[in-house]
């Protein structure tokens, strides 16, 4: 892997504060916290969500910090576009 590839890879994924996620498909997504751990309140709204049967190891759904145990702030939530066109 050369230096250009390393820099390009670092452009995607969660921001340091985990408030945003740079998606290769959707662009910049914002984290929206919820008060629930339920799928219908979190994953169902997330643009990164994929059914478990359709997931691959490289899916952004698996790398986005959206669960309380993955996040520094301990919140559950989902990633979406802040202002829909």
C-alpha positions as CSV (number, residue, x, y, z in Angstrom):
1,X,0.0,0.0,0.0
2,X,1.5,3.3,-1.0
3,X,1.2,6.6,0.9
4,X,-1.6,8.0,-1.4
5,X,-3.7,4.9,-0.7
6,X,-3.2,5.3,3.0
7,X,-4.3,9.0,2.9
8,X,-7.4,8.1,0.8
9,X,-8.4,5.4,3.2
10,X,-8.2,7.7,6.2
11,X,-10.7,10.0,4.5
12,X,-13.5,7.5,5.1
13,X,-15.1,6.2,8.4
14,X,-16.0,7.9,11.6
15,X,-14.7,11.2,12.7
16,X,-12.6,11.5,15.9
17,X,-15.6,12.7,17.9
18,X,-17.8,10.0,16.2
19,X,-20.4,12.7,15.4
20,X,-20.0,12.2,11.6
21,X,-19.2,9.3,9.3
22,X,-17.7,9.7,5.8
23,X,-19.3,7.1,3.7
24,X,-18.0,6.0,0.3
25,X,-21.6,5.8,-1.0
26,X,-23.5,8.6,0.8
27,X,-20.8,11.1,1.6
28,X,-20.8,12.9,5.0
29,X,-23.4,11.5,7.4
30,X,-24.4,12.9,10.8
31,X,-25.0,10.8,13.9
32,X,-28.4,11.2,15.4
33,X,-28.7,9.8,19.0
34,X,-31.8,8.0,20.2
35,X,-32.9,6.8,23.6
36,X,-33.5,3.3,22.5
37,X,-31.5,0.1,21.7
38,X,-34.3,-1.2,19.4
39,X,-33.7,-1.9,15.7
40,X,-36.8,0.1,14.7
41,X,-35.5,3.2,16.4
42,X,-31.9,3.0,15.1
43,X,-30.9,0.7,12.3
44,X,-34.1,1.1,10.3
45,X,-33.3,4.9,9.9
46,X,-29.6,4.4,9.2
47,X,-28.4,4.9,5.6
48,X,-25.6,2.4,6.2
49,X,-27.8,-0.4,7.4
50,X,-27.8,-3.7,5.5
51,X,-29.6,-7.0,6.4
52,X,-27.3,-9.5,8.1
53,X,-27.8,-11.9,5.2
54,X,-26.6,-9.3,2.7
55,X,-23.6,-8.0,4.7
56,X,-20.0,-8.5,3.8
57,X,-16.9,-7.9,5.9
58,X,-16.3,-4.5,4.2
59,X,-19.7,-3.0,4.7
60,X,-19.8,0.4,6.4
61,X,-22.7,-0.8,8.5
62,X,-20.2,-2.9,10.5
63,X,-17.7,-0.1,11.0
64,X,-19.9,2.8,11.9
65,X,-20.0,3.4,15.7
66,X,-23.7,3.6,16.4
67,X,-24.1,1.4,19.5
68,X,-23.6,2.6,23.0
69,X,-20.7,0.1,23.5
70,X,-18.9,1.4,20.4
71,X,-19.2,5.1,21.2
72,X,-17.3,7.3,23.7
73,X,-20.5,9.1,24.6
74,X,-22.3,5.8,25.3
75,X,-25.3,6.7,23.1
76,X,-27.2,4.6,20.6
77,X,-28.3,6.1,17.3
78,X,-28.0,6.1,13.6
79,X,-26.2,7.8,10.7
80,X,-28.1,9.8,8.1
81,X,-27.9,13.0,6.0
82,X,-28.5,16.1,8.1
83,X,-30.5,18.0,5.4
84,X,-32.2,15.9,2.8
85,X,-32.5,17.7,-0.5
